[in-house]
């Protein structure tokens, strides 16, 4: 059984630290071992061909199964998840809904179905609001370097309850794969430390690949949930982000208040929020970054 870290109201607030000051430790859980060696960069078409070849050959890159009280993983280093479905669609489109939106969905989200964007185009397009010119399409991926917490927001509103999935790739050893969920769709950092977000934040390999963090409004808050990165730890979830390795993020909110974050189908952290971020000012998702080069791909948003 996985153990879940939860944040509760009433925790004593503390002043946020500067950019490089970590917060308190949180519980860790098991994640299949990931290599920290840089991966060779392939074009998007080459990566897709390799993925198809792997499927046809019947090879499995990683196996994970669970029994009560035990999580077991086997096989070799994961090569990243399969993405998208077999039917091709234009990027940034709405597919047929696979589940009905909740009754509390944000205005404009009802009946829109599943939204997908594979970024296979030369320009970002009208669905996105980039706060920095650092954001651009590169080889069919949305990428940035030195965005300094001036992110890129999806203009389409999120349902109150949704599953948000995407691939995240670090192009350098610093890691720093970051996304914002249920934010205002227009705000970014106004100072060196990003203490005034409007969203939940998930950060894999933040602070130069030393922390995995789930935070509410302030990524430096003492109340954030975190996993300390330790390359020598027996806890595989503590491994740092490997350059070039795709990580499949999944963030879900099903009950209007509980946010769960998984990477490569393994749950990292869960936040139970007594004052959920929803409604006006909390209807959008986006990608963000500090200084390290990062890329995102194969976004899929499913109303729940």
Secondary structure, 3 states (H helix, E strand, C coil): CCCCCCCCCCCCCCCCCCCCCCCCCCCCCCCCCCCCCCCCCCCHHHHHHHHHHHHHHCCCCCEEEEECCEEEEECCCCCCCCCCCCCCCCCCEEECCCCCCCCCCCCCCCCCCEEEECCCCCCCCCCEEECCCCCEEECCEEEECCCCCCCEEECCCCCCCEEEEEEEEECCCCCCEEEEEEECCCCCCCCCCCCCCCCEEEEEEHHHHCEEEEEECCCCCCCCEEEECCCCCCCHHHCCCCCCCCEEEEEEECCCCEEEEEECCEEEEEEECCCCCCCCCCCEEEEECCCCCEEEEEEEEEEC
